[in-house]
Amino acid sequence: MNMANVNITVPKEMEDWINKADDYRIFERNAMMLYPYIRDLTISYGKATEILGVSKLDLIEFYGKMGLSYLNQSDEDIEKELAVYQNFKV
């Protein structure tokens, strides 16, 4: 995954935690930064998984643990997901 440095302004008290973040904390931060764009439909869960380098199921599970439901999608998106799962049904 290609990475870029981005300057953001945070409260001074956050500096130590951000600078000492491990890989999982970096994933958490990046996933939470992307969530508003998923919520307002600027990007899809699929695009977010591409950006973050994780599976869709892992991202859905992460957001679920944070109390952010996957089923906030539109009815049309849910129907598309169900159709995909129906095609794989044994």
Secondary structure, DSSP 8 states (H G I E B T S, - for coil): -----------GGGHHHHHT--HHHHHHHHHHHHHHHHHTTSS-HHHHHHHHTS-HHHHHHHHHHTT--GGGS-HHHHHHHHHHHHHH--
